[in-house]
Amino acid sequence: MNILKSEEIIDIKKISSRNSILLLTFIIINEIGLYVLSLVIKKNILNLKPENMQSAWIFLAYSFQYLFTVPFVLILFRKNKNIKSSFKWFKKPNCSLLYILKWFVIGYSIIQISNIIFKGIFYLLEKILNVDFFSPAFELNDDLKYSIVVILALVIYAPIFEEILFRGKMLSDTVKYGSAFAIIIVGLYFGLFHKNYEQIFYAWVAGMIFAYLAIKTQSIIPSMIMHFLFNGSSAVVLFVTKEIDITKIDEVNFFNENLFVGFFLFAYGMFNLIIMVVGFILFIIEIFYKKEEINKNESKEKRKYLLSKLRVYFSTPITIVMLIILISITIVNMLGDGEIYI
């Protein structure tokens, strides 16, 4: 017996199709644009110097993705010809700074722990299957222009425009069907959006943390700042380690030959460890003090209701197609050895 009303089923299928078409439209437009831009760079239509081609490509690609594709999709999928719905949570948070800081620490801890777990799983798979999976990654070099463009994309573009797209547009359209439901959906789409096997699972977790923070604060500003801090810490590591081969970190003489970098990585590792421990403790305390509220919200009937909504959502044909396409792209990227995708 279906516990959902027929009206709910229709509405959930509509939002499922809408979200999936939105993400597919974004991917298609972006890939077409990137292909055209790659031809422009390869044919050197802009008369660039050879040493400037890489930085120009990264700048054009990310500018197209975030400054054109995101706004275009927001306008295309606006409701009632009103794009303000995508920005309705772009406002002052309705909770204290202490609450936000607490969830920054908890969220950072959960994201880092999930990152370690999933990287460990894929590392074991590589050893068991005797293969090397390819994970596109940012790298900085001595080209200052290239480094600036990469940091711009990672630290500025991504936190602003990804939060507007996922926690602004998609979350605001989905949350009326339930907070837990919206958090799972938006987190999954955020993970799939990265098309990178190393990122897909912890980005799913990060997407859920960002969505939870947005719902609790009724604002995407805290999730945007947290996104900025998370990406910013990665950018700092990239900048500090740009002139060394980080893959040789397990060699005996690595720290002797790279004293400053070695000290930085040790300090950064200790900082992450402390944040993870503190965040995990705060998370346990949060669960303990809100045990009654959690039990109330996690009743057997509510779990069935949530599962029914998820079942209907993921049974929509276009959503199935979207999942197949993005998972396939992720697998192809994982097994390939091509250039960094956007």
N, C-alpha and C positions, 0 to 999 in steps of 0.2 A: 504494500500500500504506500503510495506516494504522499509524504507529509507536506508537500508544497502545494499551494493553490495554483490553479491553471494560470492566473494572472501573474503570479510570481515566476513561474516557469518561463512564460513569454518574455517578461522583463529581463530575467537573468540571461536568456538566450540573446536578447537584443544587446545588452551591455557586453556580453561575451564577443559577439560578432563585431561590435563597434570597436572594442579595445584591440582585437586581433587585426582588424582591417587597418586601424590606426598604425599599429606597429609594423605591419607588412608594408603599408604605404611609405612609412618612414624609411624602411630598409631599401625598398625598390628605388625611391627617388634618390636616396643617398648614394646607392651603388651606381646608378646611371650617372649622377653628377660626378662621382669620383672617377669613373671610367673616362668621362670627357676631360676632366682636369688632368688625368694621367697622360692623355694624348697631347694636351697642351704643353705639359712639362717635357714629354719625350721628344716632341717635335720642336721644342724650344721656341714656341711662338712668341713668348715674352722676351726673347733675346737675353736670357739669363746667363751669367757666368757659370761654368761647370760647378764651381765650389758653392754656388748659391742654390743649386737645383733642389737639393734635399730639404733645406729649410723652407724653400718656396713651396714645395709639394706639401709638406706637413702643415704649413700655415694655410694654404688654400684649401686643403682637404678638411681640416677642422673648422675653418671659418665657414665653409660651405655647409658642413654638418650641423653646426650649432647656430650660426647666424642666419642661415637660409632655411634649411630643412625643418628644424624645430619650429620656427615661427610659421612656416608654410603649413605644416601639419596641424598646428594649433588653430590656424585660421580655417583650414579646410574642414576640421572636425568640431568647430565651435557650435554651441547650442543656440538656437534661435537667433543666429547671426550676431551673437554676443560673445566676444572672446574673453570678457571679464571673468567668466566662470573658471578659467584656467589660473586666474590670479587672485581668487577670492581668499585664499589662505596666505597671500603675500602681505601679512600684517603683523603687528606686534603680538608676541605669544601671550596667552591668557594665564600663564602660570609663573611661578617665581624663578629667578635665576638659579637658585640652589637646586630646584627640581630638575632644571635643564642640565646643569652640570653633573648631577647624579646620573642622569641617563646618558650623558656623553661618556662617562666612565664605564657604565654598564654596557652600553652599546659597543664601544671600542673593544672592550674585553671579549664580548660574545663574537664580534666580527673576527678578531684576531685568532681566537680559539678555533672557530670554524675554518679559518684559512689554514691553520696548522693541520687540523684533522684531515681536510680534503686534499691538501698537498701531500700529506703522508700516505693517504689511500692511493693516489695516482702514482706516487713514487714506488709503492709496493707493486702496483700493477705493471709498471715499467720493468721492474726487476723480474717479476714472475713471467711476463710475456716476452722479456728480452727485447724490448723496443724502446725507442726514444720518442716520446710525444713532443710535438712542437707547440710551444706556447709563445705567441707574439708578445713582445714586451718592449717597453720604452727603454731606450738607452741614450745617454748624453755623451757628447764627445767634445773635442777642443773647439768646435765651431760654435762661437758664442750665439750667433743668430739662431742656429738650430736649437740650441739648449733653451734659449728664451722662448721660442715658439712651442717647444714641447711642454715646458713649465706652464706657459699660458693656457695651453689646451687642457692639461691635467689639473691645474689648480684653480683656474678661473672659469674657462668655458664649461667644463664638465659639471662642477657643482651647481652652477647657476641654471644652465639650460636643461640638464637631466632632472633636477629637482622640479623645475617648472613643468616639464613634460610628464614625469611619472608621479610625483607627489602633488603637483598642482592639478594638471588636467586629468590624468587617469584615476588618481585616488579620489578626487572630488566627484567624479562620475560613478565610482564603484562603491563608495563608503555607505551609501544609503541602503545597501543590501546587507550591512553588518560590518563592524570594524574588523573582526578576525578574518572574515571572508575577503575584505578589501586588502588587508595586510598581506595575506597569502598570495593573492592574485598579482598585486602590484610588485611584490618582492620577486615573484617568479618571472614576470615580464622584464624586470630590471636585470635579473641574472641572464636571461636568454639574450637580451639586448647586447651583451658584451661579446658573445660568440667566441668565447675563449674557455676551454675546458678547465683551466686553473682558476678562472674567475667566476664561472657560472654559478657554482654552489655558494661560495662565500658572498658573492654579489647578491644572490637571492636572500641570504641572511641579512646582509647590509641593507638591502631594499626593504625588508620587513622592519628592521630597526628604524630606518628613516621614516617609513610610513607610520609606525606606532608613535614616534615622536611628533610627527605632523598632526596626527589625530588628537593626541593628548594635549598638545599646545595650541591646536587650531591654527597653526601657522607652519609654513614651510621654511621660515627663516632659521629655526634651530637645526632642522635636518640639512639645510644648505650649508650652515656653518660647520656642522659635523662632517659633512661630505668634503668640505674644503680642508678641514684639519686632517682627515684621513688621507686624502690625495696629497695634501701638502707634505705630510710626513714621508710619504713615498718619494716625492720630488726631492726632498732634502737628502735622502739616502742615495738617490740616483746622482745628484750633484756631487756629493762627497766621494762616491766610488767611481766616478766617470772615467778616471785615468788608470784604473787597475782592473785586473781580471778577477772578478769576484768568485769565479768558479774554482780558484786556487786557494780559497780561504782555509781549506783543511790541510794544506801543506805546512810542514814544520816551520819554514822560514817566512811564512806570509806576514806575520805580525812584526817580525824584526825588520823586514823590508818596507813595510807600510805601517809605521808606528802610529801616525795620526789617524789613519783610516781604521786601523785595528782598535784603537782606543774609542773612536766614535762608534763603531759597530758594537763594541762591548757595552758602552754606555746606553746606546739605543736599545740593545737587547735587554739590558737590566730595566730600563724605563718601561719597555713593553711588558716585561714579566711582572713588574710591580703593578702596573695598570690592570693587567689581566687578573691578578690575584685580588686586588682591591675591588675591581668590577664584579668578579665572581662572588665575593663576599657580600657586596651590596645587593646583588641579584638574589642571593639566598635570603637575605634579610627582608627584601621586598616581597618575596614569595611568602615568607613566614607571617609577616604582618598583614598581608592581604589574602591569607589562606581562605577565610570565609567568603570573601568576594569572588575569589577564583573558583571555589567549589560551587558557588551559586551560578557563576557564568559557564561552568564546565559540566553542567548536569548532562545525564545521558541523553535526554530529549534534545538539548541544545547542540550536542555533538552530532546527533543524527540529522538535525536540521542543517547544520553547517555542511556535513558530508553530502547531504542531498543537494544543496545549492552548488557545491563544487562539482558534483557529478553532472548536474545539468549544464553548468558552465563549460566543462571540458568535453561535453558530448556534442557541442555545436560544430558543424562541419568546417567552417572557416577557421575556428580555433584549432581543430585537429590538424588542418593543413598548415597553419602558422607554426604549430609545435614541431611538425615533421620538418618543415623548411629550416627553422632556426637550429634545431638539434642536428640536422644534416650538415648545415654550414659549420657548426661547432666541431663536428667529427672530422669533416674535411680539413678544417684549420688545424685540428689536433694531429692529423696524420701527414700534413704537408710540411713544407719547409720554405714557404714563400716569404714575402715581405710583410711588414706589419700592416694589418688592416686597420681601418678606422672603426 
